[in-house]
Amino acid sequence: MRRSLLTGIITGLVLFLLWQMFPFFEVLISSKPKPITPRGDLMALEKSNIKIFEQAKPSVVYISTLQKVIDYWNMSVLDVPRGTGSGFVWDEFGHIVTNYHVIEGASEAVVTLSNGLGYKAILVGADPSHDLAVLKIKPIPGVMKPVAIGDSDKLHVGQIVYAIGNPFGLDWTMTMGIISALGRVINEDSGAKIKGAIQTDAAINPGNSGGPLLDSAGRVIGVNTAIYSPSGANAGIGFAIPINLVNRVVSSLIAYGKYVPPRIGIESDDRINHLLHRRFGVNGVVVLAVEPQSPAATAGLKPTIIYPDGRIIFGDIIVAVDGKRVNSFKELQEILQEHNHGDEVTLTLLRDNREINIEITLE
């Protein structure tokens, strides 16, 4: 009887303790990792983003530069890190396109490919006026992939764009945004102006310079070159040099080692052009001289004649190119730079007080 009573008391105590500890076991059970619920397919936009990055990565490079400095204590020359930037593979011959300011003042540049290996580069040519430069490394088959080139003349505000580069030294970073505006003017520190720039809100930071701006098809439509920011970091306003301009400049840098703009072979002086406007109310570019065997000579342009007694007989006056009016020699050169060598343009000339049109091939 006593044993049965004692057994009952013990059993009751155990059940009471288990009942008191039930919340603890409940929490313990619920704290175990839950099985992962498989996710469905990625969104179409996500798939597109991933594809663009994977296709573009082998074309984008990381550029680090060195600068020689003199240690005046022992008169030794040292190579010290100068800066980093981005670039991209232009062709199968190992040409790399980047910004001029990425390599400006550097004594050596190292190009790191998507395989993580760095290769010393040589400078092929540079054009500070357009902030572009071309480097060259030994081609690495199977690693280097030339970019696909788009058409910056067919862009529209609102298009989705992607910037790939190495901001703050963080290699192979992709950001996404839209084209915010077209036809912007970039004022370079050197005083040069780059017209027709692309404005984007895709995050562009120091280190992105020289990297490609891609459209939704993965084609390069510009070279990321500058940001507008009081702090120096991304503020949603970045700029890229349009690829059609890049194509013209880079082709010249590879061919000649410098930028050789298309020309017609005339001499002019804006002081004379301004005088023409003030005295006669005529806007245009006075042809002062025609270079022998130049496109202008072939087309029969007439130069101005200046006599020893100071008399001037004006020759041809260029008033328009392909229908675009020109008021100065600088404007004429800017319009011609929108074309390639070998393109044919129509000059509107003021000759014998009447306008005529002639065709001329740029060289």
Secondary structure, DSSP 8 states (H G I E B T S, - for coil): -HHHHHHHHHHHHHHHHHHHHHHHHHHHHHTS-----------HHHHHHHHHHHHHGGGEEEEEEEEEEEETTTTEEEEEEEEEEEEEE-STT-EEEE-HHHHTT-SEEEEE-TTS-EEEEEEEEEEGGGTEEEEE----TTT-----B--GGG--TT-EEEEEE-GGG--SEEEEEEEEEEEEEEE-TTS-EEEEEEEE-S---TT-TT-EEE-TTS-EEEEEEEE--SSSS--S-EEEEEHHHHHHHHHHHHHHSS-------EE--HHHHHHHHHHH---SEE--EE-TTSHHHHHT----EE-TTS-EE---EEEEETTEE--SHHHHHHHHTTS-TT-EEEEEEEETTEEEEEEEE--
